[in-house]
Amino acid sequence: MRKTRVLTGITTTGTPHLGNYVGAIRPAVEASLDASVDAFYFLADYHALIKCDDPARIERSRLEIAATWLAAGLNPERVTFYRQSDIPQIPELTWLLTCVTAKGLMNRAHAYKASVDANIAQDEDPDAGITMGLYSYPILMAADILIFNAHKVPVGRDQIQHIEMARDVAARFNHLFGGSHEFFVLPEALIEEQVATLPGLDGRKMSKSYDNTIPLFEGGARLLKDSIARIVTDSRAPGEPKDPESNALATLYQAFADAEDTVAYRAALSAGLSWGEAKQRLFQKVDEQIAPLRERYETLIARPADIEDVLQAGAAKARAIAAPLLEELREAVGLRRFRAPVTTTRSNDSSEPAMPVFKQYRESDGRFSFKLVDGEGSLLLQGAQYPSPRDAGQRIVALKAGDAAFPADGESLGDGVDAEAVSVALQRFVED
Ligand code: TRP
């Protein structure tokens, strides 16, 4: 069965709060355990640069967010977890897409239009303070998704338009350069309907922009408790019944409790539980789930080099997928090596370069070897000499599986060929 590739990005600005945990992190970690899903989660740190020009905050936030996701149970062995800025193919693809994206499409982006409208309302120049980064934001996001050919993209409602734009741009590129070949899967937005939106301290949706958040790990149990104590309630006295439908405490409680506990908590409120006691019980319920994660978080954040290793390993996995696709795309738009005869006419069917092949043969001294040659027959990798065809065959199988190091002892690269080119060729076998 072919797995569904699910991909989502986390913009690395700010410090994660309880609303992020319940609304995004926890469901994403749960979804990543589904065996039919091939999950890609990444830190959208290029996107963060659009909103923030303070290097220290950029650095801090990506570390905190990486540690948060790992502490929340994301298993980097199972999912591909990486930083956007470690994948050079993403900005490269961004440019290829930029060149086929209609300016008019970008003019319609909600985030850009909102900034223009705000400027006009304040009698400013319509483009005041608007960078090209903000303007082109949806193209970078399209590249994030398309470089891995993700099928499903879990996002909030505010991002649906961006996914539609990614589809538009992908379809246009496919049409222009693919002929009958589809380079890109058209991605679909995945909107989680049942995921809870948490109320913040003032009862409105918990959000950094309302300054009403309860931190997830920052400040420890102490700050969690103090923040919960600051949730706005009404003036009903202890003993007076409180409507569980219309208060933030019950909604927050429900996000961390099972059905039975939730019913009991609501009943206690209706029966006149004091606000102070209600907050104490809420704190205990939340902390029960968060405390073990917080402990892992503190261990992780104290060892940034370990997080770096995890992210580097994730980036290597991701690049192994991105690099061959980008090669194909460069080829398709005409950014080709000058090795093959140059054609002046547009050809749509040559967009997929011919498959490389392994040729096994017997040396004159009776030993066995192989060559890996590209679609045009040029030597990429010369194999070592083996006593039996079986030994040579086993080496070929390992190389085709895509995880063997090369050149091994006795192997050598073809003239003018670099390891990257061999790696790209080998990747073709992995995909096939
Ligand atoms: N723009 C998204 C947000 O603010 C983050 C993001 C960047 C993203 N690249 C993405 C989400 C690719 C999904 C897919 O929430």
Residues whose N, C-alpha, C, O or C-beta is under 5 A from the ligand:
A	BS01	LIG	L7 T8 G9 I10 T11 A44 H47 M141 D144 V153 P154
